[in-house]
Amino acid sequence: MGVGRRMKKQGPPEPLDEAHFTRLKRKAGMSVAESRSESEQFKKKRQKSEDIKTNGVKDKKKQTEKNNNTKKSKNPINDIGPKKNGVKPKTPKAISHPGSDDGDFSSDSDGNLSLSANENGSDDEFNGFSDIEDSNERMNDDFLDSEDEFYDSADDHNNKGHIFSEDEDESDAEEKLNLANIAGLSRKLDEQLAEEAAEADAELQEAAIQTNIEEDIPQVFSDKSLLAPDLQLLRSRITETIRVLEDFSKLAQKDRSRADYIAQLLEDICSYYGYSPYLGEKLLNLFPVKEAFAFFEANESPRPVVIRTNTLRTHRRDLAQSLMNRGVTLEPVGKWSKVGLQIFESNVPLGATPEYLAGHYILQAASSFLPVMALAPQEHERILDMAAAPGGKTTHIAALIKNTGIIFANDSNKARAKGLIGNIHRMGAKNVIVCNHDARSFPKVIGGFDRVLLDAPCSGTGVIAKDPSVKTNKDNIDFLRLPHLQKQLLLAAIDSVDHGSKTGGYIVYSTCSVTVEENEGVVQYALKKRPNVKLVDTGLVFGREGFTAYRGKKFDAKMTMTRRYYPHVHNVDGFFVAKLRKIGPTPKTTNTIDKPLDKETPS
């Protein structure tokens, strides 16, 4: 705050004249030397004004008592005489009171005062002298202060308070600012602003490094001395590496090859997401680097909860209304399905509602709808589900053919077959025969089916969000054993189909894996071993085409008719669906089933 308007108009007050105080002290009977010594002491004790203000109330009480005692002890007659310093006091004039005729003063020839004979008015006659003495005492004690304290003109100014309203807003400290203080504050403010500007520049440079505003070459290669991975550092480094690989010629370090960046990215992804190096590399090679990152990220969040309406017992609209009445938030899973409902929120356990127990719906992943939709079963057909447990696909087939025809639901695991039987009964499927055979034994056990569905056992790389243990428990042995088993099962499925069926002759092969070895590689093997089959359109309205070439391997040109599904693209579990049609009998020179690698049965 600046100077107030009062100060601007009046200007600073004139300095007090010391001669004025000297005259006042002489009137009070003090010598010039005493006046000067008092002045020096006044200057020294002026610093104690703050303490005097604090104890002002107590000092005033003590001063009042002291003045009263002084007045009582003094004799007004004796005080009229000459002072020690030789200065004659002035003779006061008699003070006449209006209407008072009690007596008056007179003077004799010696110049001494004489009093009137009226004793009753003696006190009144000396009132004038006592007033003079009182004024002198006040001059010495109150104005010039006692020996213990000195007069400070600032006290009067402070006690008077503020005259104008703007003075109340201005503190005393601000009014006492001089040019030196203002210059110091200005210099301090400039230093503070310079420091803040330097910090802002440092933050801007750091942000430029992080976001590469200046297109600096990112340093993405890790320090091997780091003992534990920093997840935040790993994620930022993954992002930087992907950015470099997308514009390699411009952003890459000159002494680093593309293989170095790929190796660094693989190491960071395996550390960040918890994959084994073998599986991490296999999945990374399926996609461009940016899409691979999206795939790994999608596997960290679960897929939506989906239920399938059992059209043998109810309709989707009626089921949705019943569940909404129970506080379930849902909507149709998509235009591609007429029976699916996606659940967003439920106040009741979906596996214990009256509708569930009555078989109106089953909890089933949306990706599991796809193989049955591709199979497109027709009424009164003989259908084989080679790996049927837990029964979601089997009951879906039964609903599509409206409990007509016959379904053979096979599963090699007896424990899983129990759950299969339970779901078949609950869902009201009456045309199902449950069997427990090694699926590779078909068609020796039974054959001549119109359609066969083979949802083959697989590595589960498409359902990592549901089973994170897949990240570390699959190795190269698994990816040799599983494709071999899948090839055997697919050949058995082809041989179990009647090529002369008027309505069928179709085989659908599906897995919940995204690896090429378990999908396109198996189908390509079947096409080579069974020249009497060919790929046909799946009839599915969405999904990506299968690979026709992968890492130097060439596949059938019609492999584009197969469909791939990814969690980061379609928001369903990773899945593969291929549909084949048997167009002739199996050649006699071809072995029906290749010898198995081991005695394990499909799970």
N, C-alpha and C positions, 0 to 999 in steps of 0.2 A: 504494500500500500504506500502511496505517496504522501506528500504533505497535504494537510487539511486545508479547506477553503479559508478558515480563520487565519491560518498562518500566512497564506498567500496574500490576504488583504492587509493584515496588520504588520507583517514582517516580523523578524525576530526581535525580542525585547532588548532594550538598551541595557548595557552592563550597569550593575549597581555601583554607586559612587561611594568609595570608602570614606571620604571626608564626611559624608552625611552620617555615617555610623559613628565617626569620631566625635561629632558635635553632640549626638545623642548621649554618648557615654560621658562626655564632660558635664552635661546637664545632670546626669545621674551621679556625679561626684567621682568619676574615675579619671585617673591621669592618662596622658597620652601614651606613656610607656605601657601602662596596664592595658590600654585599648589595643596597642599593637601586639602585645603578648596574647591577649585574648583572641585577636584576629588569627595569629599563627596557630594557636590551639584549635581554633574553629576550623581551619583548613585541614588539620590532621585528623580531627574527630568527625569530619564530615562523612568519612567512609562508614561510620557506625550508624548512619541514619536508618539503615534497613532494620538493625536490631532495635533501634529506638521506636520505629513504627510498630514492630511486633509487640513490644512491651509498653505501648503508648498509654493504655488504660491505667496500668499500675503506676506509671510515672506521673500521670496527671493527678491521681489520688494523693501520692506522696507530696507532690508540689503544692497541692491545695493545703494540706496539713502544715507544711513548712511555712507557707505564707501567713496562715492564721497565727502560728506561734510567733512569727517575726513581728506581726502587728501588735500582738499583746505585749511583747517584751520592750518595744520602743517607747520612749517618752517624747511626746511631741514638743514639749517646751525646750528640752535640752537639744533636740535635733535642730532647733532654729539657729543656734549659735554657729560661729565660724567653723569650717571644716578644717581637717588637718592640712590640706594642701593650700590653705590660705585664701581660698576664694570665699568671699562674703556671699551668703545667700541673700537673695532678694527678699525684701520685707513684703510679705503678702498683704494685700489690701483686705480690709474687713469686708466680710460677706454679709450683706444686709438681706434679711429675709422679708419678704413682703408681709406687711401687717404685723411685724414684730417690733415692739418698743421696749424690750426688756433692758437694753443697754447697748453701748458702743465702745469701740476702742479709743484710747487717747494716748498721747505720748508726753513724757516729762522732759525736763531740760537736758537730762543725761542721755536722752534717746532711748531709754528703756521703755518697754511696753508696760502699760498699767491696765488693769482690768477694772471693770465696773464692779460696784459693791454687790450686785445681784448675783448670789451664788447659784441660784436655780438655773440660770442660763449659761453657766460656765461650760457645760458640754457643748452647747450650741455655738459658743463663741470660738471653740477650738476645732470646730468641724472643718473649717477651711484649711487649717494646718494638717489635720489628719488626711484630708483628701490629697494634699500635695505629697505627703509622705507615702501614701498608698500608691500614687502614680509613680513615685521614684522607685518604690519597691517592685512594682510591676515591671518597670523599665529594666531593673537589674536582674530580677528573677525570671520573669516570664519572657521578656523580649530578648535580652542578652543571654538568658538561660543561667542556671546555677553553675557551680564549679564542676558538677558531675556531667552536665550536658550542655551543648551549644545550640544556638538557633540555626536552623536550616531553612532557607526560603523555599526549598522544594516541598517542605512539609505543608506550608500554607497552600501551595498550588495543588498538592495531592488531596488535601482535606476539602478543598472547595469543590472537587468533582469536575466533571466535564460541563462546559457551557453549551456547546453545540452537539447535536446528535452525531455528527460524523466523528467527533472526538472520541466517542464511546467505542467506535470500531477500530480506532488506531491504537495499537499497543504502544507503551512507552519505548519498548526496544526498537520498534520500527521508526519512531520519531527521532531517535538518537542516532540513526544510521548516518554516517558521514560519507564523503566521497571515497575514502579509503576502504571502508567496509563494502560499499557498493562495487568497487573495482575488484575486491577480493572475491565477492560472491559471483560476479560476472566471470572471473577467471575460473573459478571452481565449476560453474555451470558449463563453460566451454570444454573443460577437461572431461566432464561427465558425458557431454554429447559426443565428444570424440571417441570416448571409450565405447559408448553404445553403438556408434557407427562401425567401429572395428569389430565388435561382436556380431553385428548384422552381416558384415562382409564375410566373416568366418562361417556363419551359418549358411549363407548363400553358396559359398564354395563347397561346403559339405553336402548341401542338397544337390549341387551340380554334379558332385562325384557320385552320389547315390542314384540319381536319375539320368546321369550321363547327358546333361543338357548340352555340354560342350563336345559331345561325341568322343569322349576319351575312350581309350581301349580298356574294357573292363578286365580287372584282375580276378579271375575266377578259380585259379588253381590253389588248392588248400595248402596250409602249412602243416607238414607232417608232424611237427612237434606238438600240435594240439592233442591233448589227451582225451577229451570228451567232446562229442559233437554239440555245437550250439544250434538248436533247431531254427532259431530266427536267422542265423547266418546261413545255414544250409538252404533255407527257403529262398532267401534273397539271392544266393549264389546259383540256385537252380534257375531262377528267373533270368539272371544275367547270362547264364550259359545258353539258355534257349534263345535269347535275343541275339547272341553272337552267332549261333548256328543258323539262324534265319537270314542273317546278312553277313556271312562269313568273310567274304572278300574285303569288306570295309571295316569290320569291328574286331577281327581276330588278331591275336598277337603274331608277329612275324615268325617267331621261333616255335610256334605251336601248330600242329596239324589238326585237321577235323577229328581224327581218331582220338587225339588227346582230349579234346572237348567232350566227345561222346563218352569216353572213359570216366572223365570227371563228373559228368552228368549222371551216369549210371551209379557211380559211387555215392553221390549225394542223395539220389532217389532211394537207393537201398537203405541208407542210413536214416533218412527222414521218415520213410513210410514203413520200414521194417521188413523189407523183402530180402530173400536170399539172393546173392549175386546171380545165380543161375536163372532163377525165375524172373528176376528184375530185367535181365538182359533179353530174355525170350519175349517178355511183354513189351519192352521198349522197342524192339525191332518190328513190332506189328504196325506202328503208327509213325507219322512224322513227329518230331520231338515235341512240338507244342501240343499236339493232340494226345500224345502219350502222357504228358503231364496232366491233362484234363482227365484221362482215364484213371490214372493213379489217384487223383483227387476225388473222383466220383466213387471210388471203392471205399473211401473213408466214411461215407454217409449211407444209411440204409435206404433201400428202395421203398416206395409207397406200399402200404398195407392194402391188399386187394382181396375181395371175395368174389366167388363165382356163383351166380344164381343157378339153382337146380330147377330146370324147367320141367322136370318130372313132377314137381310138387307145387310150384308157384311161378309167378311172373316177376320180372325185375322191378316193375313199377310198384307192385304190391309189397314186395320185400323191402324196397327202399322206404316206403311209407311207414311200414311197421318199425323199422330200425330208427327212423327219424323220430317217431313217437317215443322211443326209448332214449333219446338224447344223443343219437349217433349223427355226426356230420359226415356226409358222403356226397359223391357225384358219380356219374357214369365214367368208366375208365377211359373211354374214347370211342370215336365213331367206328373204329375197326372191330369192336366187340359189342355184341348185343346182350351179353350176360354178365359182364364184369362191372363191379362197383368199387371205387377207390374210397377208402376210409381215411378221413382226416383226423377225427376226434371221436372218442366214444367214452361215455360215462359208465358203461357196463362191459364186462369181459366178453369179447366176441365169440369165444369158444364155449360160452355157457348160457347163451340166451335161449329162450324157448324156440326161436326160429332155427337156431343152429342144431339144437337137439332133435328138432322135428325134421331135419334134413333139407331145409329150405336153401341153405348155402354151405359152401365149404371154403375154408381159408386156402387160397391158392395163388401163387405168384402169377402176374400177368404174362410173363414169358412162357409159362407152362400151357397157356391157351394155344400158343402158336403151332406146336406140332399137330394137335388134334384138328385145328382149323385147316392146316395143310393136307392132312389125311382125308378130310371131307368124306366121312363114312356115309353110306347110304343104307336105307332101311332094308332089313332082311338079309344083310350080308354076314359072312363069317369073318370075324376080325380077330387078330392076335396082337395082344399087348405083351411084348417079350420081357419088359422090365417094368412091371405094373405098380409096385408099391410106391407111395402109400395109397394110391387109388384115385388121385385127382383126375388124371387123364382117362382112366378106365370109366369112371362115372360120367365124365364129360362125353365120351363116345356113346355111352348108354343113353344119355339124354338126347343126343343128336339123332340117334336112330329110334328114339321113342320106345325103348325096351323091346324092339323087334330084333330078329336075327339072333346071333349068338356071339359072345365075346369070351375069349380065352385070356384070362388075366394070369400071367405067369411071373413068378419071382423066385429066384434061387435061394433067397434067405428066408428061412421059416419064421424067424422072429418078425421080420417086416411083413410077412404074409398075414400075420394076425391083425395088424393095423389095417391092412388092405381089406380084409373081410369085414372089419367093423365099419369102415366107411361105405362099403358096398351096401350093407344092410341099412345104415342110417340114411343114405341117399335114395334108397328105393330102387336100386338097379336089380332087376329080376332076371336078366338074360345073361348073367356073368357066371363063368366057371373058373374057379381059382385053382391053379396048379403050381407045383413046386418042382421045376425041372431046371437043369442047366440049359440055358437058352441055346447053347451051341449044339445041343442034341436035336433041335428041330432041323429038318422035317422028319427025322426018323421016328420021333414020338408021334407027331401028328402034322399034317400038312394040308395043302389045298385051300389056303385062305384067300379071300378076296382082297384083303388089305392087311398089312402088317405095320405096326408102329414100334420102332426101336428107339427109345430114349436111353441111349447107351450110358453105362458107367463111365465117368470121366474124371479129370483132375480137379474140376470145380473152379477153374480160373475165372469163370464168369460170375461166380457168387461169392467173391472175396468179402464183400460187405456183410454177407450173412455168416461166413465162416472164415475169420481172419487167419486161422491156423494154416490155411493154404499157402500163405506167404512164405512159410519156412519149411513145411513138411513135404514139399515136392522137390524131387531132384531128377537128374537125368535118367535114372533107372525107371522112375514112374513114367516118364515120357517115352520110354521104349516099351514097357509092359502094357500100358493102357492102349496105345494105338494098335498094338498087335491083337489084344482082346477085342477091340472095337471092329477090327477088320474081320475077325472070325464071326462075330455076331451079325455083321451086315451081310456076309455071304450066306449065313444060315437063314436070315430073314428073306433074302432074295429067293433062295431055294424053297422056302415054305409057301410062296405065293403061287397061285394058279394063274398061269399066263393066259389061259382060255376063259377067264372070268368075263362075263358079259358087262358087268358094271365096274369091275376093279382091275386087279393086277398091279396095285400100287404099293410102294414101300416108302415110308417116311423115316429118315434118319435124323436124329437130333442129339445135341449135347448141350450141357451148360458150361461149355469151355469156349475160349476164344483162340486157342492155339491152332495153328495150321496143321500140325501133325495129327491132331484128333479130329479134324473136320475135312478140309479139302483133300488132305493126304489120304484119309480113309476112303472117301468117295472115289478118288482117282484110282485107288487100288481095286475097288469093287468093279469099276468100269473096265479095268484091264482084265480082271479075272472072270468077269461075267459079261461077255459081249452081247448077251441077250437082254440087257437092260440099258436104259438111256435116261438121261436127266430130263425132267419136265418142269414146267412152271409150278411154283408152290401155291400160287393163288393168293399170297399174302400181299396186302396193299402197301406195306411199308417195310423198311429194312434195307441194309446195304447189300450190294452184290458181293458174292464170294470172290476170292482171289483166283485169277487165271495164271498168275506167276508170283513166285515168292522166293527171294534170295537164290535166284538161279534155277529154281524148279519150275517147270511148265506144267500146267494142268489143262484139262479139257476146256475148249472154248465155251461150252455150255455151262461151265461152272458159275457163270454170271446169273444163272437161274436160282442158285442157292441164295440163302439170306443170312446175313449176320446182324446181330443186335448187340448194342453196347450201352452200358449204363450212363456214360457221359453224353450220348447222343439221343437215345430213346427213353431214358429213365426207366429201363427194365433191366433185369439181370442179363449178363452176357450170355448170348445163345447163338446156336447155329442150327439151321433147318435146311435139309435137302430132300427133294422128292424124286423118286425114280419109278419108272414103269417097266415091267417085265413084258417083253414083246415076243418071247419064244421060249421053248424049253431049254433047260440047261444042257450044254453039250456033254456027252458021256465021257469024253476024254478029260474033262475038268473035274478035279477032286471037289467033292461037296463041301468039305470042311478041312482047312489046313490044320496040321497038328498043333496043339496048344504049347505055349512056352513053358507053362507050369500047370500044376493041378488046381490052381485057385479058380474059384467060380466067381462070376460077376456079382458085385454087391449092389 
